[in-house]
Amino acid sequence: MLTKEEMPDCPVATTVELIGSKWKLLIIRNLLTRPWRFNELKKDLSGISQKVLTDNLHSLEADNIITRTVYPEVPPRVEYALSELGETLRPILDSMVAWGESYKADAADT
């Protein structure tokens, strides 16, 4: 997790620093619907390697955007979900969905 001093001065740059990678955005998109298990995410995110998924989940957890819950079962079950802070990203992703749909509709008309 970045300290306040390490964060960029620009708020947009801060947001991009925290969630700006392709995979982080897609992970968050999935977690907006429900908690997911690691293998479910790996299967749904076509093209992501296990290492990249692991690294991105650790980063999102360190930045308090997601939570990781380990259930005491055999074998252990681990679920990832959005934290309260992560839930505050919903309007940003909703806006991205709306913009993407509009762009696709306009592109189809040309």
SULZIQUI-V69789 format. One record per residue. OMEGA is omega in degrees with one decimal (NA if undefined). Layout:
OMEGA / OMEGA
This chain:
179.0 / 172.7 / 178.7 / -178.8 / -178.5 / -178.8 / 177.1 / 177.6 / -176.7 / -179.9 / 177.9 / 178.6 / 177.1 / 179.2 / 179.2 / 178.5 / -175.6 / -173.2 / -169.3 / 180.0 / 179.0 / -174.2 / 179.2 / 179.3 / -179.6 / 175.3 / 179.6 / 177.4 / 180.0 / -176.5 / 174.7 / -177.3 / -176.0 / 171.6 / -179.6 / 171.8 / -175.6 / -176.1 / 175.0 / 178.5 / -178.8 / -179.5 / -176.4 / -177.0 / -175.7 / 176.9 / -179.8 / 176.9 / 179.2 / -179.4 / -179.3 / 177.5 / 178.6 / -179.1 / -179.2 / 177.3 / 177.9 / -179.7 / 178.8 / 177.3 / 179.8 / 179.3 / 177.3 / 178.8 / 176.4 / 173.5 / 177.4 / -178.7 / 177.3 / 179.4 / -176.3 / 178.7 / 174.2 / -6.1 / -178.4 / 177.1 / -179.9 / 177.1 / 175.9 / 179.9 / 174.8 / 173.2 / 174.5 / 177.7 / 178.5 / 178.7 / 179.8 / 176.4 / -176.4 / -179.8 / 178.9 / -179.6 / 175.0 / 177.5 / 177.9 / 177.0 / -178.6 / -179.9 / 179.3 / 177.7 / 178.4 / 179.7 / 179.7 / 178.8 / 179.2 / -179.4 / 179.6 / -179.3 / -177.1 / NA
